[in-house]
C-alpha cells in the first residue's frame, strides 16, 4: 500500500481524525496543543496521527489535502482546516456540532 492509500484509508476509517505534531497527551507544537484542547472540549473521541513519527505522511499529506500546514483536522472524510479555523469554529459553537454529528453518524458500508 503506498502512502496516499494509507492516508485515504486513515481518513475514511476515522470519523474524527487529527494529523498533528506529537500526541494529544504530548503535543509537540503550540498549534497542535491548541487544536487538541478545543477538540477534547467537544467531548467526543478522536483519532490522531503523529506526523513527526510518520515522515512519509508529513511529506505527502499537504499535497493530498491541498493544505500546507499542520495540524489538520478531518471530520467525516472532509478537511475542516488547521488550528485557526478549528479554534474559530469552536468559539462559534460550530465545531462541537460537527464533531458530535460525526461521532453518532452510522458507519458507512
C-alpha positions in Angstrom: 0.0 0.0 0.0 1.5 3.3 -0.9 1.4 6.4 1.3 -1.5 8.0 -0.4 -3.6 4.9 0.0 -2.6 4.8 3.7 -3.7 8.5 4.1 -7.0 7.8 2.3 -7.7 4.8 4.5 -7.0 6.7 7.7 -9.3 9.5 6.6 -12.1 7.1 5.5 -12.0 4.9 8.6 -11.9 7.6 11.3 -14.9 9.9 11.7 -12.8 12.5 13.5 -9.0 12.4 12.7 -6.3 14.9 13.7 -2.9 15.0 11.9 -0.7 16.7 14.5 2.8 17.1 15.8 3.1 14.8 18.8 0.2 13.1 20.6 -2.8 14.5 22.4 -1.0 13.9 25.7 2.2 15.4 24.5 1.7 17.8 21.6 5.0 19.0 20.1 3.9 22.4 19.0 1.5 25.1 20.2 -0.8 24.9 17.2 -1.3 21.1 17.8 -1.8 21.7 21.5 -4.5 24.4 20.9 -6.3 22.2 18.4 -6.2 19.2 20.8 -7.5 21.4 23.6 -10.6 22.6 21.6 -11.2 19.1 20.1 -11.1 17.5 23.6 -13.5 20.1 24.9 -16.1 18.8 22.3 -16.3 15.7 24.4 -16.0 13.1 21.7 -13.3 10.5 20.9 -11.0 11.2 18.0 -8.1 9.5 16.3 -4.8 11.1 15.7 -1.6 10.6 13.6 1.7 11.9 14.8 3.3 13.3 11.7 6.7 13.6 13.4 6.9 9.8 13.7 5.4 9.3 10.3 7.6 11.4 7.9 6.0 9.9 4.8 2.6 11.2 5.9 4.1 14.5 6.9 5.7 14.8 3.4 2.7 13.7 1.3 -0.4 14.9 3.2 -0.1 18.6 2.3 -0.2 17.7 -1.4 -3.1 15.3 -0.9 -5.1 17.7 1.2 -4.0 20.8 -0.7 -3.4 22.3 2.8 0.3 23.1 3.5 0.4 23.2 7.3 -0.2 21.1 10.4 -2.3 20.3 12.4 -5.1 19.2 10.0 -8.5 18.2 11.3 -10.6 15.8 9.2 -14.2 15.1 10.1 -16.4 12.6 8.1 -13.8 12.4 5.4 -13.6 16.2 4.8 -10.8 18.5 5.7 -12.0 21.1 8.2 -8.8 23.0 8.5 -5.9 23.9 10.8 -5.6 25.5 14.2 -7.1 28.9 13.4 -10.1 27.6 11.6 -10.8 24.9 14.2 -10.5 27.4 17.1 -12.8 29.9 15.3 -15.4 27.1 14.7 -15.2 26.1 18.4 -15.6 29.6 19.6 -18.7 30.0 17.3 -20.1 26.6 18.6 -19.8 25.0 15.1 -17.1 22.5 15.9 -19.0 20.9 18.7 -22.0 20.2 16.5 -19.8 19.0 13.6 -17.8 16.6 15.9 -20.9 15.3 17.7 -22.8 14.6 14.4 -19.8 12.7 13.0 -19.4 10.7 16.2 -23.0 9.5 16.1 -23.2 9.0 12.4 -23.9 5.4 11.3 -20.9 3.6 10.0 -20.8 3.8 6.2 -20.6 0.5 4.4 
